[in-house]
Amino acid sequence: MARERDSRSDGFDDYVVKIRRCAAVVKGGRRFSFNALVVVGDKKGKVSWGYGKANEVPPAVEKR
């Protein structure tokens, strides 16, 4: 799985560590949702992480 690195205008860099897919079995088949673990830092000692969940990958990453 490719890891994504993104540089933002506020000086912080985003790093997608892991994306997981979860399946819920419903009457019509399977409903998928995604979890994203993202680490954010400024490369000067400040680091944080976020965990987002959504029905698609891009919104899950943005929710961090």
For each residue, the residues with C-beta under 8 A, 3 or more apart:
1: 18 19
2:
3: 15 16 17
4: 14 15 16 61
5: 13 14 15 16
6: 13 14 15
7: 13 14
8: 11 12 13 14
9:
10:
11: 8 42
12: 8 40 41 42
13: 5 6 7 8 40 41 42 43
14: 4 5 6 7 8 38 39 40 61 64
15: 3 4 5 6 38 39 40 41
16: 3 4 5 19 36 37 38 61
17: 3 37 38 39 49
18: 1 35 36 37
19: 1 16 34 35 36 37 57 60 61
20: 34 35 36
21: 32 33 34
22: 32 33 34 35
23: 30 31 32
24: 30 31 32 33
25: 29 30 31
26: 29 30 31
27:
28:
29: 25 26
30: 23 24 25 26
31: 23 24 25 26
32: 21 22 23 24 55
33: 21 22 24 53 54 55
34: 19 20 21 22 53 54 55 56 57 60
35: 18 19 20 22 51 52 53 60
36: 16 18 19 20 51 52 53 54 57 60 61 63 64
37: 16 17 18 19 49 50 51
38: 14 15 16 17 49 50 51 52 61 64
39: 14 15 17 47 48 49
40: 12 13 14 15 47 48 49 50 64
41: 12 13 15 46 47 48
42: 11 12 13 45 46
43: 13
44:
45: 42
46: 41 42
47: 39 40 41
48: 39 40 41
49: 17 37 38 39 40 64
50: 37 38 40 63 64
51: 35 36 37 38 64
52: 35 36 38 59 60 61 62 63 64
53: 33 34 35 36 60 63
54: 33 34 36 57 59 60 63
55: 32 33 34 59
56: 34 59 60
57: 19 34 36 54 60 61
58: 61 62
59: 52 54 55 56 62 63
60: 19 34 35 36 52 53 54 56 57 63
61: 4 14 16 19 36 38 52 57 58 64
62: 52 58 59
63: 36 50 52 53 54 59 60
64: 14 36 38 40 49 50 51 52 61
